Amino acid sequence: MNGRETAWRETAGRDRSIDAARAVAIAGVVTGHWLVTALVPGPAGVTTASPLTAMPALAPVSWLLQTLGLLFFAGGYAATRHPSASRTGRGSGIARLMREVLVLLTGRALVILAGAALGVPAATLHTIATLTASPLWFLLPYLALRLATAPLRRLVHRVGAAAVLPFIATVAATDLGLLPGRVALLAWAVPWLLGMVLAGKDDTTPGHWPAAPWAGAALVCWGATAVAALILLAGYPPSAVGIPGAGRSNLDPPSLLAVALAATQIGVFLLLREPLTWQLLVSGALMALGLYLHLTERHEHQHVHDAIEHEHAHVHDEHHRHPHDGPVTEPHTHWHRHEKLRHSHPHYPDLHHRHSH
């Protein structure tokens, strides 16, 4: 990168590329939230539904709009480059954020009170409250990570990018049902720590980040491969956002797929942040082609499942119709048996659909 590019990217102590990543992340989160939410009028009032319920083929669009990973990545970078903002009170990023949230919640309360006074149906008021409050859930892990800047910086300084490994293992254990679901909120520490690692590299801290843009290429390859494997082989939902009525979500709580998607998006950002070479462009195109071919393998025909006994994380769907002695949470894992089954439904060539054509 030459001096002119560096001067453009960094102005008054700020990195414009990180500001751009943050802007894209915010736009994606807001736009995605509204595009996957449909307002449905009814006799009891206005309720919500997801268009993805009726149009599951649009699930890959959610990969572009679920950009929370980029938001946490930019937050980790900013917390490292400007640590004083994490410790100051008035005027800090946290103080500004809380003021804006307070304004939003106050406005919501006034609208609900006015609606109740005017006789607006309770279902409609509940929809208004949900649409304005549900996108704010990410503030809890975001603020927790911001307040933990100092110990996380020490961790990154000591082990570099390897700091993300315990958090990835925690999310994997949660997906397998070995830990409570809410523990998976630690998934957002992965992009946050990657942002801190990049900030250390930009501060000329040696040994914490591979030569760019190869780090971006590695993250894209690892992340995209993991996304494809989790969907096609492990049976994860293809949508990056939750769908009402679905037995499993990749966002609530965040799953390994959410982590892999965040890594992919961060990798793309790193590739765009640095000068590109023709080798990287060709490899990226080939990887995108391979991912497309894998994800278009969804098809439907009459097929037979042979009886099988195994253990893996699952929900009670058409393939998992077995009893339990008491109530269970989903997803859960235990040794179970699948009886022989013949049926027809759309499917990928995954763990349960290993048949010839």
C-alpha positions as CSV (number, residue, x, y, z in Angstrom):
1,M,0.0,0.0,0.0
2,N,1.5,3.4,-1.0
3,G,1.5,6.6,1.1
4,R,-1.5,8.1,-0.7
5,E,-3.6,5.1,0.0
6,T,-2.5,5.0,3.6
7,A,-3.2,8.7,4.1
8,W,-6.7,8.2,2.6
9,R,-7.5,5.2,4.8
10,E,-6.3,6.8,8.1
11,T,-7.6,10.3,8.8
12,A,-7.4,12.0,12.2
13,G,-6.6,8.8,13.9
14,R,-9.6,7.0,12.4
15,D,-9.5,4.2,9.8
16,R,-11.9,4.9,7.0
17,S,-12.0,1.2,6.0
18,I,-13.2,0.3,9.5
19,D,-15.8,3.1,9.4
20,A,-17.0,1.7,6.1
21,A,-17.2,-1.8,7.5
22,R,-19.2,-0.5,10.5
23,A,-21.6,1.4,8.1
24,V,-22.1,-1.7,6.0
25,A,-22.8,-3.8,9.1
26,I,-25.3,-1.4,10.5
27,A,-27.1,-1.0,7.1
28,G,-27.1,-4.8,6.7
29,V,-28.5,-5.4,10.2
30,V,-31.3,-2.8,9.8
31,T,-32.2,-3.7,6.2
32,G,-32.1,-7.4,6.9
33,H,-34.3,-7.1,10.0
34,W,-37.0,-5.4,8.0
35,L,-36.7,-7.6,4.9
36,V,-37.1,-10.8,6.8
37,T,-40.1,-9.4,8.7
38,A,-43.5,-9.2,7.1
39,L,-46.5,-7.4,8.7
40,V,-49.6,-9.5,8.6
41,P,-52.9,-7.8,9.4
42,G,-55.6,-10.0,11.1
43,P,-58.8,-9.8,13.1
44,A,-56.8,-9.5,16.4
45,G,-54.4,-6.9,15.0
46,V,-51.1,-6.8,13.1
47,T,-48.6,-9.6,13.7
48,T,-45.3,-10.6,12.1
49,A,-44.1,-13.4,9.9
50,S,-41.0,-14.3,8.0
51,P,-41.0,-14.3,4.2
52,L,-38.4,-17.0,4.4
53,T,-41.1,-19.4,5.7
54,A,-42.8,-19.3,2.3
55,M,-39.7,-18.7,0.2
56,P,-36.9,-20.8,1.7
57,A,-34.9,-20.6,-1.5
58,L,-34.1,-17.0,-0.5
59,A,-32.2,-18.1,2.6
60,P,-28.7,-17.3,1.0
61,V,-29.8,-13.7,0.8
62,S,-29.6,-13.6,4.6
63,W,-25.9,-14.3,4.4
64,L,-25.4,-10.8,3.0
65,L,-27.8,-9.1,5.4
66,Q,-26.8,-10.8,8.7
67,T,-23.7,-8.6,9.3
68,L,-23.4,-8.6,13.0
69,G,-20.0,-10.2,12.7
70,L,-18.7,-7.2,10.9
71,L,-20.2,-4.9,13.5
72,F,-18.4,-6.7,16.4
73,F,-15.2,-6.8,14.3
74,A,-15.3,-3.1,13.9
75,G,-16.0,-2.7,17.6
76,G,-13.0,-4.8,18.6
77,Y,-10.8,-2.8,16.2
78,A,-12.0,0.5,17.6
79,A,-11.7,-0.6,21.2
80,T,-8.0,-1.5,20.6
81,R,-7.0,1.5,18.6
82,H,-8.8,3.9,21.0
83,P,-8.7,2.3,24.4
84,S,-9.4,5.6,26.2
85,A,-12.9,5.5,24.7
86,S,-13.6,2.3,26.7
87,R,-12.7,4.0,30.0
88,T,-14.1,7.4,29.7
89,G,-17.7,8.2,30.6
90,R,-19.3,11.2,29.0
91,G,-18.5,11.4,25.3
92,S,-17.4,7.8,24.9
93,G,-18.9,5.5,22.4
94,I,-20.8,3.6,25.1
95,A,-22.3,6.8,26.5
96,R,-23.4,7.9,23.0
97,L,-24.9,4.5,22.3
98,M,-26.8,4.3,25.5
99,R,-28.3,7.8,24.9
100,E,-29.5,6.8,21.5
101,V,-31.0,3.6,22.8
102,L,-32.7,5.6,25.6
103,V,-34.2,7.9,23.0
104,L,-35.5,4.9,20.9
105,L,-37.0,3.2,23.9
106,T,-38.6,6.4,25.1
107,G,-40.2,7.0,21.7
108,R,-41.4,3.4,21.7
109,A,-43.0,3.8,25.1
110,L,-44.8,7.0,24.0
111,V,-46.1,5.4,20.8
112,I,-47.4,2.4,22.8
113,L,-49.1,4.6,25.4
114,A,-50.7,6.7,22.7
115,G,-51.8,3.5,20.8
116,A,-53.3,2.0,24.0
117,A,-55.2,5.2,24.7
118,L,-56.6,5.2,21.1
119,G,-57.7,1.6,21.4
120,V,-55.1,0.0,19.1
121,P,-55.4,-3.8,19.4
122,A,-53.0,-5.4,21.9
123,A,-51.5,-7.6,19.1
124,T,-50.5,-4.5,17.1
125,L,-48.9,-2.9,20.1
126,H,-47.0,-6.1,20.9
127,T,-45.7,-6.1,17.3
128,I,-44.5,-2.5,17.6
129,A,-42.8,-3.3,20.9
130,T,-41.1,-6.4,19.4
131,L,-40.0,-4.7,16.2
132,T,-38.3,-1.9,18.0
133,A,-36.7,-3.9,20.9
134,S,-35.7,-7.2,19.3
135,P,-32.9,-5.8,17.2
136,L,-31.3,-4.4,20.4
137,W,-30.4,-7.8,21.9
138,F,-26.9,-7.6,20.6
139,L,-26.1,-4.7,22.9
140,L,-25.6,-7.0,25.9
141,P,-22.6,-8.9,24.4
142,Y,-21.4,-5.8,22.6
143,L,-21.2,-3.8,25.9
144,A,-19.7,-6.7,27.8
145,L,-16.9,-7.1,25.2
146,R,-16.3,-3.3,25.2
147,L,-15.9,-3.3,29.0
148,A,-13.6,-6.3,28.8
149,T,-11.2,-4.5,26.4
150,A,-8.2,-4.5,28.8
151,P,-8.1,-8.3,29.6
152,L,-8.9,-9.1,26.0
153,R,-6.0,-6.9,24.7
154,R,-3.6,-8.7,27.0
155,L,-4.9,-12.1,25.7
156,V,-4.5,-11.0,22.1
157,H,-1.0,-9.6,22.8
158,R,0.0,-12.9,24.3
159,V,-1.5,-15.4,21.9
160,G,-2.6,-13.4,18.8
161,A,-5.3,-14.8,16.6
162,A,-5.3,-18.1,18.6
163,A,-7.4,-16.2,21.2
164,V,-10.5,-17.0,19.2
165,L,-10.1,-20.8,19.6
166,P,-11.6,-21.2,23.1
167,F,-14.7,-19.2,22.0
168,I,-15.2,-21.3,18.9
169,A,-14.9,-24.4,21.0
170,T,-17.5,-23.0,23.4
171,V,-20.0,-22.4,20.5
172,A,-19.4,-25.9,19.2
173,A,-20.1,-27.4,22.7
174,T,-23.3,-25.3,22.8
175,D,-24.4,-26.6,19.4
176,L,-23.9,-30.1,20.6
177,G,-26.1,-29.5,23.6
178,L,-23.2,-29.7,26.1
179,L,-23.6,-26.2,27.4
180,P,-26.6,-23.9,27.8
181,G,-27.7,-22.0,24.7
182,R,-27.1,-18.5,26.1
183,V,-23.4,-19.3,26.5
184,A,-23.2,-19.2,22.7
185,L,-23.4,-15.4,23.0
186,L,-19.6,-15.7,23.4
187,A,-19.6,-16.4,19.7
188,W,-19.5,-12.7,19.1
189,A,-16.1,-12.6,20.9
190,V,-14.6,-14.3,17.8
191,P,-15.1,-11.3,15.4
192,W,-14.4,-8.9,18.2
193,L,-11.0,-10.5,18.9
194,L,-10.2,-10.6,15.2
195,G,-10.8,-6.9,15.1
196,M,-8.4,-6.5,18.0
197,V,-5.8,-8.6,16.3
198,L,-6.0,-6.5,13.1
199,A,-5.7,-3.3,15.2
200,G,-2.5,-4.8,16.8
201,K,-1.2,-5.5,13.3
202,D,-1.9,-1.9,12.2
203,D,-0.1,-0.7,15.3
204,T,2.9,-2.6,14.0
205,T,2.7,-5.2,16.7
206,P,4.7,-8.1,15.2
207,G,3.6,-11.7,14.8
208,H,-0.2,-11.3,15.4
209,W,-1.6,-11.4,11.8
210,P,-0.4,-13.1,8.6
211,A,0.6,-10.9,5.7
212,A,-2.5,-9.2,4.2
213,P,-4.4,-9.9,2.1
214,W,-3.6,-13.6,2.6
215,A,-5.2,-13.5,6.0
216,G,-8.4,-12.4,4.3
217,A,-8.1,-15.2,1.8
218,A,-7.6,-17.7,4.5
219,L,-10.7,-16.5,6.5
220,V,-12.8,-16.5,3.3
221,C,-11.8,-20.1,2.4
222,W,-12.2,-21.4,6.0
223,G,-15.4,-19.6,6.6
224,A,-17.1,-20.4,3.3
225,T,-16.1,-24.0,3.6
226,A,-17.4,-24.3,7.1
227,V,-20.7,-22.7,6.1
228,A,-21.2,-25.2,3.3
229,A,-20.2,-28.2,5.5
230,L,-22.4,-27.2,8.3
231,I,-25.4,-26.8,6.0
232,L,-24.8,-29.8,3.7
233,L,-23.3,-32.3,6.1
234,A,-24.3,-31.3,9.6
235,G,-27.9,-30.3,8.9
236,Y,-27.7,-26.7,10.0
237,P,-30.5,-24.4,8.7
238,P,-29.4,-22.5,5.6
239,S,-30.8,-19.2,6.8
240,A,-28.5,-17.0,8.8
241,V,-31.4,-15.5,10.7
242,G,-34.2,-17.1,12.7
243,I,-37.4,-18.2,11.1
244,P,-40.6,-18.3,13.2
245,G,-41.7,-21.9,13.8
246,A,-38.4,-23.4,12.8
247,G,-36.9,-25.9,15.3
248,R,-33.4,-24.4,15.1
249,S,-31.9,-21.0,14.6
250,N,-28.4,-19.9,13.6
251,L,-28.8,-16.6,15.4
252,D,-30.7,-17.2,18.6
253,P,-28.5,-18.5,20.0
254,P,-25.6,-17.9,17.6
255,S,-24.3,-21.2,16.1
256,L,-21.0,-22.2,14.5
257,L,-22.6,-21.2,11.2
258,A,-22.9,-17.6,12.5
259,V,-19.2,-17.7,13.5
260,A,-18.2,-19.1,10.1
261,L,-20.3,-16.5,8.3
262,A,-18.7,-13.7,10.3
263,A,-15.2,-15.1,9.4
264,T,-16.2,-15.1,5.7
265,Q,-17.4,-11.5,5.8
266,I,-14.3,-10.3,7.7
267,G,-12.1,-12.1,5.1
268,V,-13.9,-10.3,2.3
269,F,-13.3,-7.0,4.1
270,L,-9.6,-7.7,4.5
271,L,-9.3,-8.6,0.8
272,L,-11.0,-5.4,-0.2
273,R,-8.9,-3.4,2.3
274,E,-5.6,-4.3,0.6
275,P,-4.5,-4.4,-3.0
276,L,-5.7,-7.5,-4.8
277,T,-3.7,-9.8,-7.0
278,W,-4.9,-11.9,-9.9
279,Q,-4.1,-15.1,-8.0
280,L,-6.5,-14.1,-5.2
281,L,-9.2,-13.0,-7.6
282,V,-9.0,-16.4,-9.5
283,S,-9.0,-18.4,-6.2
284,G,-11.9,-16.4,-4.9
285,A,-13.9,-17.0,-8.1
286,L,-13.2,-20.7,-8.0
287,M,-14.2,-20.9,-4.3
288,A,-17.4,-19.0,-5.0
289,L,-18.2,-21.4,-7.8
290,G,-17.6,-24.4,-5.6
291,L,-19.8,-23.0,-2.9
292,Y,-22.6,-22.2,-5.4
293,L,-22.5,-25.8,-6.8
294,H,-22.7,-27.2,-3.3
295,L,-25.6,-25.1,-2.2
296,T,-27.6,-25.7,-5.4
297,E,-27.6,-29.4,-4.7
298,R,-31.0,-29.1,-3.0
299,H,-33.4,-31.4,-4.8
300,E,-36.5,-33.5,-4.3
301,H,-37.4,-37.1,-5.2
302,Q,-38.7,-40.3,-3.6
303,H,-35.9,-41.8,-1.5
304,V,-35.4,-44.4,1.2
305,H,-33.6,-43.9,4.5
306,D,-32.0,-47.1,5.7
307,A,-32.2,-47.8,9.5
308,I,-29.3,-46.2,11.3
309,E,-28.1,-45.6,14.9
310,H,-25.9,-42.7,15.7
311,E,-25.5,-39.6,17.9
312,H,-25.6,-35.9,16.9
313,A,-27.3,-32.7,17.7
314,H,-30.9,-32.6,16.3
315,V,-34.4,-31.3,16.7
316,H,-37.6,-33.4,16.5
317,D,-38.4,-33.2,12.8
318,E,-39.5,-35.7,10.1
319,H,-36.2,-37.6,10.6
320,H,-36.2,-37.7,14.4
321,R,-39.5,-39.1,15.7
322,H,-38.5,-40.8,18.9
323,P,-39.9,-40.5,22.5
324,H,-38.2,-39.1,25.6
325,D,-38.9,-39.8,29.2
326,G,-39.4,-36.1,30.0
327,P,-39.2,-32.7,28.5
328,V,-36.1,-31.8,26.5
329,T,-34.7,-28.7,24.9
330,E,-33.9,-28.4,21.2
331,P,-31.5,-28.9,19.8
332,H,-30.2,-31.8,21.9
333,T,-27.9,-34.8,21.5
334,H,-28.2,-38.4,22.5
335,W,-27.8,-41.9,20.9
336,H,-30.9,-42.6,18.8
337,R,-32.2,-44.9,16.1
338,H,-33.7,-44.0,12.7
339,E,-36.1,-46.6,11.4
340,K,-36.3,-47.3,7.7
341,L,-38.3,-44.6,6.0
342,R,-39.5,-43.9,2.5
343,H,-40.7,-40.4,1.6
344,S,-40.2,-37.4,-0.7
345,H,-39.1,-33.9,0.3
346,P,-36.5,-31.2,-0.7
347,H,-33.1,-32.1,0.7
348,Y,-29.3,-31.7,0.4
349,P,-26.9,-34.6,0.1
350,D,-26.2,-34.5,3.9
351,L,-25.8,-36.9,6.7
352,H,-29.3,-38.3,6.4
353,H,-29.4,-38.4,2.6
354,R,-26.5,-40.5,1.4
355,H,-28.2,-42.3,-1.5
356,S,-27.4,-42.8,-5.2
357,H,-29.2,-41.2,-8.1
